[in-house]
Amino acid sequence: MPQQRTIDLNDSSNRIIAAIVLALVFLGGWWLIARSASAPTAVPEEKTQGETGASGAGGKEPGSALGALSDDTPTIAASTESIEVADQAAGMSVSVKEAALVQMGWIAVRDGSGRTLGAGRFEPGIHADIEVPLLRATEAGQSYQALIYVDDGDKLFDLRADILVTQADGSVAGDVFSVQ
């Protein structure tokens, strides 16, 4: 019967090799976890059925000017949150004139079909002349809506977990703007 080979861990060279293999496995796992945690936040596209109404800006009708929100969207009533966006040129970001956030949150941009094009995270306070990066560009001749969400604590944008800010009348705390 042939002699079976075994690894002798009492041998210092075998211990070094085993330690290197364990270190590589540990570092590889750490790299995978760190990479997935720091990956850019993907904004899932959502198509929703249209709904009449207007944005929360300016005391217009409840609802949303650019289609209904998903039924499973969590909401919270605004205290002093507000946002102002002017009409602007098409591009891969949206310029926000001013935004007031009470808690750390997100400014998200939706198109006329109810799909979210992108979002930017901002700390509490009043922000002027800020940019919201988009995953998909705005198009000339279209209307869009900027909405405010309160972060759920994970610092990642999630339409189903982050909380949409609404006005007392049920309208969204957002602003509608056009792109030329």
Residue frames relative to the residue before (quaternion, step in Angstrom):
aa qw qx qy qz dx dy dz
M 1.0000 0.0000 0.0000 0.0000 0.00 0.00 0.00
P 0.4403 -0.7051 0.4806 0.2793 3.60 -0.83 0.97
Q 0.5167 -0.6428 0.4792 0.3002 3.48 -1.19 0.68
Q 0.3663 -0.7381 0.5292 0.2027 3.60 -0.86 1.03
R 0.3709 -0.7309 0.5298 0.2182 3.57 -0.90 0.97
T 0.0675 -0.7766 0.6261 0.0183 3.54 -1.01 0.84
I 0.4309 -0.6624 0.5425 0.2848 3.52 -1.24 0.39
D 0.2545 -0.7687 0.5760 0.1117 3.50 -0.77 1.12
L 0.2220 -0.8090 0.5331 0.1098 3.60 -0.31 1.27
N 0.5259 0.5974 -0.4283 0.4278 3.57 1.25 0.11
D 0.5818 0.5534 -0.3629 0.4728 3.56 1.27 -0.34
S 0.4763 -0.7140 0.4353 0.2718 3.62 -0.70 1.10
S 0.6387 0.5152 -0.3527 0.4497 3.64 0.97 -0.64
N 0.6403 0.5076 -0.3227 0.4778 3.61 1.05 -0.68
R 0.6185 0.5327 -0.3380 0.4684 3.61 1.07 -0.68
I 0.6466 0.5156 -0.3181 0.4635 3.58 0.98 -0.84
I 0.6545 0.5038 -0.3118 0.4696 3.58 0.93 -0.90
A 0.6529 0.5067 -0.3129 0.4681 3.61 0.93 -0.87
A 0.6517 0.5111 -0.3131 0.4648 3.61 0.98 -0.81
I 0.6456 0.5085 -0.3235 0.4691 3.59 1.00 -0.78
V 0.6477 0.5119 -0.3213 0.4639 3.59 0.93 -0.84
L 0.6605 0.4953 -0.3073 0.4732 3.61 0.91 -0.87
A 0.6466 0.5165 -0.3206 0.4608 3.60 0.96 -0.83
L 0.6558 0.5062 -0.3139 0.4639 3.60 0.97 -0.82
V 0.6382 0.5105 -0.3252 0.4758 3.58 0.99 -0.79
F 0.6595 0.5056 -0.3004 0.4681 3.60 0.92 -0.89
L 0.6881 0.4751 -0.2840 0.4693 3.61 0.85 -0.96
G 0.6299 0.5298 -0.3339 0.4595 3.60 1.03 -0.72
G 0.6586 0.4943 -0.3008 0.4811 3.58 0.97 -0.82
W 0.6417 0.5149 -0.3165 0.4721 3.56 0.98 -0.86
W 0.6490 0.5231 -0.3179 0.4518 3.60 0.94 -0.87
L 0.6564 0.5093 -0.3144 0.4592 3.60 0.94 -0.85
I 0.6660 0.4897 -0.3009 0.4755 3.58 0.94 -0.84
A 0.6708 0.4929 -0.2987 0.4668 3.59 0.89 -0.91
R 0.6451 0.5277 -0.3203 0.4503 3.58 0.99 -0.79
S 0.6917 0.4602 -0.2912 0.4742 3.59 0.90 -0.84
A 0.6538 0.5118 -0.3207 0.4558 3.62 1.06 -0.64
S 0.7539 0.3739 -0.2162 0.4951 3.61 1.05 -0.65
A 0.4012 0.7116 -0.4854 0.3117 3.60 1.24 0.13
P 0.5839 -0.5775 0.4189 0.3874 3.60 -1.05 0.65
T 0.5145 -0.6580 0.4602 0.3009 3.50 -1.03 0.83
A 0.2564 -0.7528 0.5865 0.1535 3.54 -0.69 1.06
V 0.2586 -0.7499 0.5905 0.1483 3.51 -0.97 0.85
P 0.3314 -0.7635 0.5108 0.2153 3.58 -0.41 1.15
E 0.4195 -0.6843 0.5319 0.2698 3.54 -1.04 0.80
E 0.0723 -0.7892 0.6095 0.0199 3.50 -1.06 0.81
K 0.1342 -0.7525 0.6382 0.0925 3.54 -0.83 0.94
T 0.0155 -0.7966 0.6040 -0.0210 3.53 -0.82 1.04
Q 0.5858 -0.5616 0.4459 0.3776 3.53 -1.26 0.35
G 0.5569 -0.6288 0.4325 0.3277 3.56 -1.10 0.68
E 0.0767 -0.7621 0.6419 0.0357 3.52 -1.27 0.54
T 0.4105 -0.6890 0.5230 0.2884 3.57 -0.95 0.71
G 0.4358 0.6606 -0.5277 0.3085 3.52 -1.23 0.45
A 0.3319 -0.7320 0.5607 0.1990 3.52 -1.33 -0.13
S 0.6749 -0.4857 0.3612 0.4222 3.50 -1.30 0.12
G 0.6262 -0.5558 0.4029 0.3695 3.51 -1.30 0.32
A 0.5444 0.6223 -0.4118 0.3831 3.58 1.14 -0.31
G 0.8479 0.2013 -0.1464 0.4681 3.53 -1.02 0.83
G 0.5513 -0.6625 0.3836 0.3318 3.62 1.14 0.45
K 0.3022 0.7602 -0.5193 0.2471 3.61 1.01 0.69
E 0.7597 -0.3860 0.2652 0.4511 3.55 -1.33 0.04
P 0.5811 -0.5704 0.4328 0.3868 3.59 -1.16 0.49
G 0.6111 0.5405 -0.4290 0.3878 3.52 -1.26 0.44
S 0.4862 -0.6419 0.5120 0.2989 3.50 -1.20 -0.53
A 0.5091 -0.6897 0.4274 0.2873 3.56 -0.83 0.98
L 0.7802 0.3544 -0.1665 0.4879 3.57 1.07 -0.61
G 0.7849 -0.2782 0.1551 0.5315 3.58 0.97 0.71
A 0.6306 -0.5699 0.3949 0.3487 3.49 -1.29 0.48
L 0.4334 -0.6376 0.5651 0.2935 3.49 -1.29 0.45
S 0.6185 -0.5432 0.4119 0.3908 3.54 -1.20 0.50
D 0.5706 -0.6181 0.4230 0.3369 3.58 -1.06 0.72
D 0.7177 0.4345 -0.2569 0.4797 3.60 1.10 -0.58
T 0.4099 0.7012 -0.4835 0.3264 3.62 1.22 0.35
P 0.3145 -0.7404 0.5553 0.2112 3.62 -0.64 1.04
T 0.1065 -0.8039 0.5837 0.0425 3.59 -1.00 0.81
I 0.1064 -0.7513 0.6473 0.0720 3.52 -1.36 0.40
A 0.4820 -0.6688 0.4809 0.2987 3.58 -1.03 0.78
A 0.4815 -0.6789 0.4832 0.2715 3.55 -0.98 0.91
S 0.2767 -0.6924 0.6262 0.2277 3.51 -1.24 0.49
T 0.7961 -0.1443 0.1074 0.5778 3.61 0.50 -1.13
E 0.3305 0.7471 -0.5137 0.2619 3.60 1.18 0.42
S 0.1335 0.7718 -0.6143 0.0953 3.55 -1.07 0.78
I 0.0843 -0.7808 0.6170 0.0500 3.53 -1.29 0.39
E 0.0658 -0.7794 0.6226 0.0246 3.55 -1.11 0.75
V 0.0025 0.7868 -0.6134 0.0682 3.53 -0.73 1.18
A 0.2735 -0.7610 0.5672 0.1559 3.59 -0.85 0.97
D 0.6177 -0.4962 0.4379 0.4248 3.55 -1.28 0.33
Q 0.0037 0.8262 -0.5582 0.0762 3.57 -1.01 0.83
A 0.6401 -0.5179 0.4097 0.3928 3.52 -1.37 0.13
A 0.5950 -0.5664 0.4362 0.3673 3.57 -1.24 0.51
G 0.2618 0.7750 -0.5507 0.1656 3.56 -1.16 0.57
M 0.6381 -0.5400 0.4132 0.3612 3.53 -1.41 -0.13
S 0.7424 0.2381 -0.2201 0.5863 3.59 1.23 0.40
V 0.3013 -0.7249 0.5902 0.1881 3.53 -1.29 0.39
S 0.3153 -0.7386 0.5698 0.1742 3.55 -0.92 0.99
V 0.1580 -0.7720 0.6131 0.0560 3.54 -0.82 1.09
K 0.4153 -0.7212 0.4973 0.2452 3.59 -0.71 1.09
E 0.7856 -0.1635 0.1404 0.5800 3.56 0.86 -0.97
A 0.0060 0.7761 -0.6304 0.0165 3.53 -1.10 0.77
A 0.1349 -0.7681 0.6222 0.0684 3.55 -1.02 0.85
L 0.0169 -0.7987 0.6005 -0.0358 3.55 -0.70 1.13
V 0.3617 -0.7316 0.5412 0.2028 3.56 -0.95 0.94
Q 0.7740 0.1642 -0.0776 0.6066 3.57 1.12 -0.72
M 0.6390 -0.4688 0.4024 0.4582 3.56 -1.26 0.25
G 0.1699 0.8136 -0.5359 0.1486 3.55 -0.80 0.96
W 0.5101 -0.6374 0.5115 0.2681 3.47 -1.42 -0.17
I 0.1848 -0.6924 0.6776 0.1652 3.49 -1.27 0.55
A 0.0688 -0.8078 0.5852 -0.0158 3.55 -0.60 1.20
V 0.2609 -0.7570 0.5833 0.1368 3.56 -1.16 0.67
R 0.1227 -0.7900 0.6000 0.0302 3.57 -0.85 1.11
D 0.3586 -0.7036 0.5642 0.2409 3.55 -1.19 0.57
G 0.7477 -0.4238 0.2890 0.4217 3.57 -1.33 0.00
S 0.6631 0.4876 -0.3036 0.4799 3.60 1.21 -0.37
G 0.5657 -0.6154 0.3755 0.4003 3.58 1.28 -0.03
R 0.5091 0.6357 -0.4296 0.3902 3.60 1.25 0.14
T 0.3737 -0.7124 0.5503 0.2234 3.55 -1.02 0.82
L 0.3032 -0.7889 0.5174 0.1339 3.56 -0.73 1.15
G 0.7716 -0.2154 0.1695 0.5740 3.59 1.14 -0.52
A 0.1321 -0.7810 0.6063 0.0701 3.54 -1.32 0.21
G 0.1553 -0.7644 0.6179 0.0988 3.53 -1.22 0.57
R 0.3516 -0.7390 0.5395 0.1977 3.56 -1.02 0.88
F 0.0388 -0.8024 0.5950 -0.0254 3.55 -0.98 0.94
E 0.4937 -0.6504 0.4995 0.2894 3.54 -1.14 0.72
P 0.6446 -0.4992 0.3770 0.4395 3.62 -1.20 0.28
G 0.5544 0.5986 -0.4624 0.3470 3.55 -1.18 0.63
I 0.5583 -0.5663 0.4787 0.3720 3.50 -1.36 -0.17
H 0.0983 -0.7964 0.5967 0.0008 3.54 -0.77 1.11
A 0.0996 -0.7918 0.6012 0.0409 3.58 -0.94 0.91
D 0.8582 0.0787 -0.0801 0.5009 3.54 -1.14 0.76
I 0.3117 0.7425 -0.5195 0.2859 3.55 0.65 1.19
E 0.3408 -0.7239 0.5673 0.1947 3.55 -1.28 0.43
V 0.1881 -0.7400 0.6355 0.1146 3.55 -1.07 0.83
P 0.3225 -0.7638 0.5238 0.1957 3.61 -0.54 1.13
L 0.2250 -0.7802 0.5733 0.1096 3.55 -1.10 0.75
L 0.4262 -0.6749 0.5395 0.2678 3.55 -1.22 0.52
R 0.7556 0.1562 -0.0901 0.6297 3.54 1.31 -0.46
A 0.5032 -0.6985 0.4292 0.2731 3.59 -0.86 0.99
T 0.4745 -0.6100 0.5466 0.3225 3.52 -1.28 0.47
E 0.2893 -0.7621 0.5594 0.1502 3.57 -1.20 0.54
A 0.5665 -0.6103 0.4432 0.3320 3.55 -1.06 0.85
G 0.7886 0.3154 -0.2468 0.4667 3.55 -1.08 0.78
Q 0.6479 0.5095 -0.3139 0.4713 3.60 1.25 -0.01
S 0.3382 -0.6978 0.5866 0.2336 3.57 -1.30 0.40
Y 0.1074 -0.7804 0.6155 0.0250 3.52 -1.16 0.74
Q 0.2616 -0.7556 0.5811 0.1514 3.53 -1.28 0.32
A 0.2225 -0.7415 0.6193 0.1307 3.55 -0.99 0.91
L 0.0890 -0.8115 0.5774 -0.0082 3.57 -0.74 1.12
I 0.3258 -0.7268 0.5702 0.2015 3.57 -1.21 0.54
Y 0.0624 -0.7712 0.6334 0.0080 3.56 -0.96 0.98
V 0.3365 -0.6853 0.6023 0.2331 3.57 -1.18 0.64
D 0.4533 -0.6964 0.4859 0.2708 3.58 -0.83 1.01
D 0.4362 -0.7148 0.4904 0.2414 3.58 -1.03 0.81
G 0.6954 -0.4894 0.2624 0.4561 3.60 1.26 0.20
D 0.6721 0.5136 -0.3150 0.4305 3.60 1.18 -0.32
K 0.3848 -0.7591 0.4406 0.2855 3.59 1.35 -0.06
L 0.5888 0.4929 -0.3852 0.5118 3.57 1.20 0.67
F 0.4222 -0.7103 0.4945 0.2695 3.57 -0.88 0.87
D 0.0963 0.7704 -0.6201 0.1132 3.54 -0.87 1.06
L 0.4209 -0.7387 0.4717 0.2337 3.58 -0.52 1.19
R 0.7236 0.4478 -0.2476 0.4632 3.58 1.07 -0.65
A 0.7410 0.3934 -0.2267 0.4947 3.59 1.19 -0.38
D 0.6630 0.4683 -0.3150 0.4918 3.59 1.00 -0.75
I 0.4405 -0.7459 0.4613 0.1921 3.53 -1.08 0.84
L 0.3601 -0.7365 0.5398 0.1910 3.57 -0.71 1.14
V 0.3348 -0.7389 0.5533 0.1889 3.57 -0.89 0.97
T 0.0693 -0.7951 0.6025 0.0042 3.57 -0.86 1.03
Q 0.5094 -0.6100 0.5082 0.3320 3.55 -1.30 0.38
A 0.7077 -0.4597 0.3264 0.4259 3.58 -1.30 0.23
D 0.6964 0.4705 -0.2774 0.4656 3.61 1.09 -0.66
G 0.6154 -0.5754 0.3339 0.4227 3.60 1.29 0.09
S 0.5330 0.6089 -0.4190 0.4119 3.58 1.24 -0.12
V 0.5562 -0.6167 0.4354 0.3475 3.57 -1.15 0.54
A 0.4290 -0.6571 0.5509 0.2841 3.56 -1.17 0.62
G 0.4293 0.6927 -0.4591 0.3537 3.53 0.37 1.26
D 0.2962 -0.7321 0.5801 0.1996 3.54 -1.31 -0.13
V 0.3103 -0.7317 0.5807 0.1765 3.55 -1.06 0.83
F 0.0207 0.7911 -0.6104 0.0342 3.58 -1.02 0.83
S 0.3575 -0.7208 0.5567 0.2066 3.53 -1.27 0.47
V 0.2767 -0.7326 0.5993 0.1663 3.53 -1.24 0.54
Q 0.2498 -0.7688 0.5741 0.1305 3.56 -0.90 1.01
